[in-house]
């Protein structure tokens, strides 16, 4: 509830600011005033996934990563939706691990060839995204031990269970 109130408060402030800025530009008849306001609004939008330096990743998150992936020294970190994502290579394979803010490993993702997706997953994509290419594919190992598969098609991540049964889609 507090988050909603804070969001509403800042949203109202930004709306008033944009309104004042637009009125100022309108009065002074600047060229491309609408484009300027649109660009400014887009620049002020929050970023949902952002690359971060390893020095600001909490020690317990790094410790959880090191415990699960011994010997990995080159890691690129991102923060998304309150979780930390470590991107790295292990035995020549591109991988990532998602660790929550409490240091729990949520999932591990290993890049695979699109042809390695389960047959039912490939059939689902062919039927529902006819003619579209699979940009990336991955095998997901969930914290509960389940295996899922992910295919990126048309800017969407399609999630399948171990047998290739469609589970859900989410914006990439």
Rosetta silent file (secondary structure, phi, psi, omega in degrees, C-alpha in Angstrom):
SEQUENCE: XXXXXXXXXXXXXXXXXXXXXXXXXXXXXXXXXXXXXXXXXXXXXXXXXXXXXXXXXXXXXXXXXXXXXXXXXXXXXXXXXXXXXXXXXXXXXXXXXXXXXXXXXXXXXXXXXXXXXXXXXXXXXXXXXXXXXXXXXXXXXXXXXXXXXXXXXXXXXXXXXXXXXXXXXXXX
SCORE:     score description
SCORE:     0.000 S_00000001
   1 L     0.000  -42.727  179.392    0.000    0.000    0.000 S_00000001
   2 H   -61.721  -41.230  179.365    2.840    2.380    0.877 S_00000001
   3 H   -59.577  -42.239  178.977    4.490    1.639   -2.470 S_00000001
   4 H   -63.163  -41.728  179.451    1.239    2.560   -4.278 S_00000001
   5 H   -65.614  -42.637  178.950    0.972    5.820   -2.334 S_00000001
   6 H   -64.642  -44.478  178.736    4.601    6.724   -3.031 S_00000001
   7 H   -60.052  -45.233  179.945    4.189    5.824   -6.700 S_00000001
   8 H   -61.475  -41.494 -179.319    1.005    7.926   -6.934 S_00000001
   9 H   -61.537  -50.302 -179.190    2.745   10.844   -5.238 S_00000001
  10 H   -69.174  -34.230  177.325    5.740   10.785   -7.608 S_00000001
  11 H   -61.799  -43.241  179.248    3.514   10.123  -10.593 S_00000001
  12 H   -64.735  -41.307  178.120    1.493   13.240   -9.778 S_00000001
  13 H   -61.595  -46.236  179.811    4.665   15.311   -9.383 S_00000001
  14 H   -63.351  -40.824  178.493    5.987   14.106  -12.753 S_00000001
  15 H   -61.217  -43.300  178.608    2.660   14.807  -14.452 S_00000001
  16 H   -65.163  -40.636  178.918    2.649   18.359  -13.077 S_00000001
  17 H   -62.066  -48.564  179.851    6.259   18.858  -14.112 S_00000001
  18 H   -61.829  -38.402  178.970    5.581   17.636  -17.654 S_00000001
  19 H   -63.827  -46.042  178.696    2.474   19.841  -17.852 S_00000001
  20 H   -62.744  -44.075  179.767    4.446   22.923  -16.741 S_00000001
  21 H   -61.925  -44.625  179.401    7.281   22.130  -19.131 S_00000001
  22 H   -61.905  -45.191  179.010    4.883   21.636  -22.015 S_00000001
  23 H   -61.388  -40.174  178.420    3.090   24.931  -21.246 S_00000001
  24 H   -62.643  -46.890  179.762    6.431   26.738  -21.071 S_00000001
  25 H   -64.525  -37.964 -179.793    7.514   25.315  -24.419 S_00000001
  26 H   -63.865  -43.465  179.815    4.112   26.088  -25.926 S_00000001
  27 H   -62.997  -37.729 -176.718    4.273   29.729  -24.819 S_00000001
  28 H   -92.115    2.154  173.095    7.738   30.166  -26.283 S_00000001
  29 L    51.911   46.588  176.225    6.810   28.297  -29.442 S_00000001
  30 L   -69.647  144.954  174.951    9.918   26.106  -29.582 S_00000001
  31 L   -68.077  145.553  176.841   10.233   23.883  -32.633 S_00000001
  32 L    57.507   33.127 -176.855    9.576   20.208  -32.040 S_00000001
  33 H   -60.976  -37.470  179.841    8.245   20.876  -28.539 S_00000001
  34 H   -66.264  -43.448  178.662    6.100   17.756  -28.584 S_00000001
  35 H   -61.741  -39.481  179.403    9.004   15.565  -29.612 S_00000001
  36 H   -62.157  -45.596 -179.536   11.136   17.073  -26.871 S_00000001
  37 H   -64.405  -41.432  179.105    8.544   16.331  -24.213 S_00000001
  38 H   -63.088  -45.625  178.983    8.096   12.768  -25.464 S_00000001
  39 H   -62.147  -42.176  179.692   11.848   12.152  -25.431 S_00000001
  40 H   -62.853  -43.040  179.943   12.107   13.638  -21.943 S_00000001
  41 H   -63.758  -42.052  179.367    9.292   11.444  -20.652 S_00000001
  42 H   -65.660  -37.048 -179.924   10.896    8.323  -22.134 S_00000001
  43 H   -67.555  -26.972 -178.383   14.266    9.216  -20.634 S_00000001
  44 L   -89.473   -4.482 -179.647   12.701    9.510  -17.179 S_00000001
  45 L   -68.802  146.178  179.969   10.971    6.128  -17.304 S_00000001
  46 L   -69.753  148.859  177.064   12.349    3.549  -14.901 S_00000001
  47 L   -96.523  130.533 -175.029   14.626    0.846  -16.233 S_00000001
  48 L   -89.162  -31.359  175.598   13.501   -2.645  -15.247 S_00000001
  49 E  -125.606  128.256 -178.069   16.697   -4.567  -16.004 S_00000001
  50 E  -141.355  142.085  176.384   20.011   -2.894  -15.586 S_00000001
  51 E   -72.668  139.736  179.891   23.623   -3.937  -15.680 S_00000001
  52 E  -133.068  156.151  178.199   25.372   -3.370  -12.390 S_00000001
  53 L   -77.382  143.774 -178.630   28.931   -3.491  -11.163 S_00000001
  54 H   -58.516  -26.082 -177.721   29.921   -6.517   -9.081 S_00000001
  55 H   -67.202  -18.141  179.113   30.993   -4.169   -6.280 S_00000001
  56 H  -104.387    2.343  174.243   27.345   -3.318   -5.514 S_00000001
  57 L   -78.341  126.634 -178.176   26.084   -6.905   -5.551 S_00000001
  58 L   -55.744  146.205 -176.941   25.537   -7.887   -1.891 S_00000001
  59 H   -58.212  -38.684 -178.057   28.152  -10.265   -0.469 S_00000001
  60 H   -69.546  -27.284  175.492   25.552  -12.921    0.395 S_00000001
  61 H   -72.225  -45.528  177.846   24.329  -12.938   -3.229 S_00000001
  62 H   -63.251  -38.192  178.456   27.893  -13.321   -4.506 S_00000001
  63 H   -62.760  -43.007  177.790   28.495  -16.010   -1.885 S_00000001
  64 H   -62.112  -40.169  177.852   25.418  -17.948   -3.060 S_00000001
  65 H   -63.591  -50.074 -177.446   26.705  -17.710   -6.632 S_00000001
  66 H   -62.329  -33.762  178.403   30.225  -18.862   -5.690 S_00000001
  67 H   -64.914  -38.146 -176.786   28.809  -21.777   -3.670 S_00000001
  68 H   -88.600  -22.116 -175.690   26.844  -23.041   -6.677 S_00000001
  69 L  -133.603   74.329 -177.318   29.370  -22.254   -9.411 S_00000001
  70 L   -61.221  136.373  173.577   32.874  -22.984   -8.132 S_00000001
  71 L    82.846   -2.228  178.094   35.754  -21.482  -10.066 S_00000001
  72 L   -83.018  120.142 -176.709   33.730  -19.036  -12.168 S_00000001
  73 L  -112.698  -24.546 -179.769   35.547  -15.708  -12.034 S_00000001
  74 L  -100.422  107.293 -176.657   34.179  -13.725  -14.991 S_00000001
  75 L  -132.638  134.883  172.659   30.621  -12.709  -14.184 S_00000001
  76 E  -108.844  127.177 -174.916   28.444   -9.901  -15.542 S_00000001
  77 E  -103.153  144.886  172.080   25.697   -8.868  -13.150 S_00000001
  78 E  -133.749  155.878  173.777   22.232   -7.445  -13.817 S_00000001
  79 E  -122.029  127.583 -178.359   19.446   -6.491  -11.470 S_00000001
  80 E  -145.208  126.932  177.491   15.873   -7.146  -12.521 S_00000001
  81 L    52.268   39.594  176.836   12.675   -7.112  -10.466 S_00000001
  82 L    81.847   -5.306  179.155   14.621   -7.155   -7.208 S_00000001
  83 E  -105.059  162.611  178.517   16.669  -10.218   -8.195 S_00000001
  84 E  -109.773  133.413  178.558   20.290  -10.488   -9.267 S_00000001
  85 E  -117.472  122.206  177.928   21.227  -12.241  -12.499 S_00000001
  86 E   -99.413  123.538  177.502   24.764  -13.493  -12.996 S_00000001
  87 E  -107.365  130.900 -173.265   25.767  -14.065  -16.631 S_00000001
  88 E  -161.075  176.642  174.158   28.810  -16.280  -17.197 S_00000001
  89 E  -120.058  137.624  175.259   30.294  -19.192  -19.128 S_00000001
  90 E  -131.872  123.251 -176.600   30.850  -22.643  -17.685 S_00000001
  91 L    52.530   38.970  177.215   32.667  -25.268  -19.744 S_00000001
  92 L    80.037   -1.269 -179.939   32.203  -23.036  -22.790 S_00000001
  93 E  -100.230  136.805  175.520   28.405  -22.778  -22.382 S_00000001
  94 E   -72.395  129.545 -178.484   26.625  -19.469  -21.904 S_00000001
  95 E  -139.428  164.805  169.999   24.726  -19.552  -18.632 S_00000001
  96 E  -147.143  153.636  177.662   22.957  -17.327  -16.161 S_00000001
  97 E  -130.517  133.807  178.523   21.823  -17.752  -12.593 S_00000001
  98 E  -105.168  123.888 -178.069   19.017  -15.786  -10.935 S_00000001
  99 E  -123.777  131.125 -178.230   19.503  -15.178   -7.216 S_00000001
 100 L   -78.233  174.934 -175.686   16.962  -13.359   -5.074 S_00000001
 101 L   -65.707  -13.968  177.549   17.741  -10.543   -2.645 S_00000001
 102 L   -95.250    3.000  178.249   17.985  -13.105    0.202 S_00000001
 103 L    85.859   17.132  177.961   20.727  -15.077   -1.560 S_00000001
 104 L   -93.989  132.171  176.605   18.534  -17.985   -2.732 S_00000001
 105 E   -73.346  119.480 -177.879   19.244  -19.478   -6.145 S_00000001
 106 E   -92.592  -41.317  179.644   15.935  -19.298   -8.069 S_00000001
 107 E  -163.019  157.059  173.944   16.947  -20.723  -11.439 S_00000001
 108 E  -123.339  136.119 -177.433   19.842  -21.526  -13.695 S_00000001
 109 E  -119.983  128.189  177.717   19.628  -20.979  -17.440 S_00000001
 110 E  -119.961  124.860 -179.997   21.840  -22.752  -19.963 S_00000001
 111 E   -65.383  137.559  176.567   21.800  -21.662  -23.607 S_00000001
 112 E  -134.046  165.823  174.286   20.892  -24.437  -26.060 S_00000001
 113 L   -73.129  146.027 -179.985   20.351  -24.716  -29.796 S_00000001
 114 H   -56.932  -33.567  179.496   16.730  -24.149  -30.871 S_00000001
 115 H   -67.345  -15.307  179.966   16.729  -27.645  -32.345 S_00000001
 116 H   -87.500   -2.457  175.750   17.350  -29.063  -28.848 S_00000001
 117 L   -65.398  152.286  176.398   13.973  -27.868  -27.564 S_00000001
 118 L   -57.636  149.828 -177.380   11.469  -30.656  -26.860 S_00000001
 119 H   -54.589  -44.132 -179.101    9.458  -31.730  -29.904 S_00000001
 120 H   -64.673  -34.152  178.015    6.157  -30.491  -28.435 S_00000001
 121 H   -66.159  -44.935  178.679    7.672  -27.050  -27.747 S_00000001
 122 H   -62.736  -39.315  178.910    8.872  -26.744  -31.336 S_00000001
 123 H   -65.336  -39.814  178.367    5.441  -27.855  -32.590 S_00000001
 124 H   -61.259  -45.249 -178.808    3.733  -25.229  -30.387 S_00000001
 125 H   -64.895  -44.013  179.454    5.983  -22.477  -31.761 S_00000001
 126 H   -60.331  -40.244 -178.178    5.446  -23.606  -35.352 S_00000001
 127 H   -73.581  -43.534 -172.463    1.674  -23.618  -34.878 S_00000001
 128 H   -95.760  -15.238  179.711    1.322  -20.353  -32.913 S_00000001
 129 L  -133.043   50.527 -174.405    4.220  -18.325  -34.350 S_00000001
 130 L   -51.064  126.926  176.867    4.174  -19.587  -37.933 S_00000001
 131 L    81.014   -5.993 -179.909    7.222  -18.447  -39.890 S_00000001
 132 L   -85.843  146.731  179.436    8.869  -16.768  -36.879 S_00000001
 133 L   -90.542  148.184  172.225   12.436  -17.596  -35.909 S_00000001
 134 E   -85.538  113.369 -176.623   13.518  -18.688  -32.453 S_00000001
 135 E   -72.738  -45.022  179.298   16.028  -16.019  -31.473 S_00000001
 136 E  -145.007  153.207  175.680   17.369  -17.826  -28.385 S_00000001
 137 E  -137.445  150.087 -179.043   16.633  -21.042  -26.535 S_00000001
 138 E  -151.710  154.100  173.081   17.583  -22.194  -23.056 S_00000001
 139 E  -102.811  126.686 -177.318   17.185  -25.019  -20.587 S_00000001
 140 E  -106.811  131.865  173.208   16.049  -23.796  -17.168 S_00000001
 141 E  -109.812  112.760 -175.794   16.771  -25.592  -13.913 S_00000001
 142 E   -82.940  161.307 -178.782   14.345  -24.282  -11.305 S_00000001
 143 L   -59.534  -31.710 -179.145   15.060  -24.064   -7.551 S_00000001
 144 L   -82.070    2.803  178.393   12.558  -26.869   -6.882 S_00000001
 145 L    96.414  -12.352  179.589   14.482  -29.170   -9.244 S_00000001
 146 L   -66.916  151.529  174.498   12.059  -28.924  -12.172 S_00000001
 147 E  -110.349  130.268  174.671   13.414  -28.502  -15.675 S_00000001
 148 E  -125.934  168.923  175.815   11.762  -26.018  -18.022 S_00000001
 149 E  -126.425  150.202 -179.893   12.645  -24.700  -21.445 S_00000001
 150 E  -130.025  136.112  175.363   12.562  -21.131  -22.747 S_00000001
 151 E  -131.064  128.104  177.159   12.350  -19.940  -26.339 S_00000001
 152 E   -93.611  117.754 -179.454   12.519  -16.286  -27.342 S_00000001
 153 E  -135.839  126.145  175.759   10.198  -15.625  -30.262 S_00000001
 154 L    53.956   41.106  178.068    9.008  -12.197  -31.453 S_00000001
 155 L    75.372    9.562  179.015   10.208  -10.445  -28.275 S_00000001
 156 E  -118.156  142.380  171.410    8.416  -12.920  -26.024 S_00000001
 157 E   -94.006  117.507  178.087    9.870  -15.590  -23.756 S_00000001
 158 E   -98.278  126.600 -176.564    7.837  -18.751  -24.171 S_00000001
 159 E  -108.327  132.842 -178.701    8.162  -21.141  -21.219 S_00000001
 160 E  -127.540  153.030  175.305    7.624  -24.906  -21.573 S_00000001
 161 E   -79.077 -176.712 -175.808    7.804  -27.780  -19.104 S_00000001
 162 L   -61.150  -24.936  179.922   10.297  -30.661  -19.429 S_00000001
 163 L   -93.299   -2.868  179.418    8.024  -32.418  -21.939 S_00000001
 164 L    94.492    8.000  177.561    7.530  -29.326  -24.106 S_00000001
 165 L   -75.932  129.786 -179.732    4.041  -28.445  -22.836 S_00000001
 166 E   -61.018  132.937  177.085    3.432  -24.683  -23.020 S_00000001
 167 E  -107.313  -54.692 -178.016    3.293  -23.023  -19.579 S_00000001
 168 E  -165.874  168.421  172.023    3.283  -19.268  -20.216 S_00000001
 169 E  -124.336  149.563  177.629    4.671  -16.367  -22.216 S_00000001
 170 E  -146.880  150.004 -179.318    6.234  -13.233  -20.839 S_00000001
 171 E   -62.769  132.464 -179.519    7.694  -10.092  -22.347 S_00000001
 172 L   -63.519    0.000    0.000   11.444  -10.480  -22.872 S_00000001
